[in-house]
Amino acid sequence: MTKLKIKSGDTVRVIAGEHKGAEGSVLKVDREKNKAIVEGVNMVSKHEKPSAKNPQGGIVKKEAPIHISNLSLIDAKSGETTRVGFEVRDGQKVRVSKKSNEVI
């Protein structure tokens, strides 16, 4: 498995593809497939059979995974997209914003 620079809970912007410019928070990250599910982005219609959880069944809108390379982290301070680096500060490895050089 590869080390990714995006985690669950991060706010990201889509930088390429059909949903370019859309923003949202990361709900889930799949490290093996290098994909993430972003809230409100890449919505697809899925047909569901009636079940105990959903007795009516029907068509459900839900988020589909989007590739990590198409996402860019949004810096909380400036609100702009930034690249992510890793540094050791106070004996601990932390993620650092390349634009503001602050701990994420």
C-alpha positions in Angstrom: 0.0 0.0 0.0 1.2 3.5 -0.8 1.3 6.5 1.6 -1.3 9.0 0.5 -1.2 12.8 1.2 -5.0 13.0 1.6 -6.9 11.7 4.7 -10.5 11.3 5.7 -12.0 14.6 6.9 -9.7 16.8 4.7 -11.3 19.5 2.5 -10.3 19.0 -1.1 -11.0 20.5 -4.6 -11.3 18.5 -7.8 -8.6 19.7 -10.1 -9.3 17.6 -13.2 -12.1 15.7 -14.9 -15.8 16.1 -15.2 -16.3 17.6 -11.7 -13.4 20.1 -11.9 -13.7 22.9 -9.4 -16.0 21.1 -7.0 -15.1 21.1 -3.4 -16.0 18.8 -0.5 -14.8 16.9 2.5 -13.3 13.4 2.1 -15.5 10.7 3.5 -13.4 7.7 2.9 -10.0 6.8 1.3 -9.2 3.5 -0.4 -5.4 3.2 -0.3 -5.2 0.1 -2.4 -7.1 1.6 -5.4 -5.7 5.2 -4.8 -9.3 6.5 -4.7 -11.3 8.7 -2.3 -15.0 9.4 -1.8 -15.7 13.1 -1.6 -19.0 14.5 -0.2 -21.3 15.8 -3.0 -18.8 15.1 -5.8 -19.0 12.4 -8.6 -22.7 11.6 -7.8 -24.1 8.5 -9.6 -27.6 7.0 -9.7 -27.6 3.4 -8.4 -30.5 1.0 -8.7 -31.2 -0.8 -5.4 -33.4 -3.9 -4.8 -35.9 -3.7 -2.0 -34.3 -4.9 1.3 -34.9 -4.7 5.0 -32.9 -1.5 5.2 -34.6 0.0 2.1 -38.0 -1.7 1.7 -39.1 0.5 -1.2 -35.9 0.0 -3.3 -35.6 2.3 -6.4 -32.9 4.7 -7.6 -30.5 6.1 -5.1 -28.0 8.9 -5.6 -24.6 8.3 -4.0 -21.0 9.4 -4.3 -18.6 7.3 -6.5 -14.9 7.1 -5.8 -12.6 9.6 -7.6 -8.9 9.1 -8.2 -6.5 10.8 -5.7 -4.5 12.4 -8.5 -7.6 14.5 -9.4 -7.8 16.0 -5.9 -5.9 18.8 -4.3 -5.9 19.7 -0.6 -7.4 23.1 0.4 -5.3 25.1 2.8 -7.5 26.0 5.8 -5.7 29.4 6.3 -5.7 30.8 2.7 -8.6 28.7 1.2 -6.4 27.9 -1.8 -5.2 24.5 -3.1 -1.8 23.4 -1.8 0.6 20.5 -2.2 1.5 18.4 0.8 4.9 17.5 2.2 6.0 15.6 5.3 8.4 16.9 7.9 9.6 15.9 11.4 8.7 18.5 13.9 9.3 18.0 17.6 10.2 14.4 17.0 6.9 13.7 15.2 6.2 13.2 11.5 3.6 15.8 10.3 1.9 16.8 7.1 2.9 20.3 6.0 1.3 22.7 3.5 3.8 23.7 0.8 2.2 27.1 0.3 2.0 28.4 3.9 4.6 25.9 5.4 2.2 25.2 8.3 1.2 21.9 9.9 -2.1 20.6 8.4 
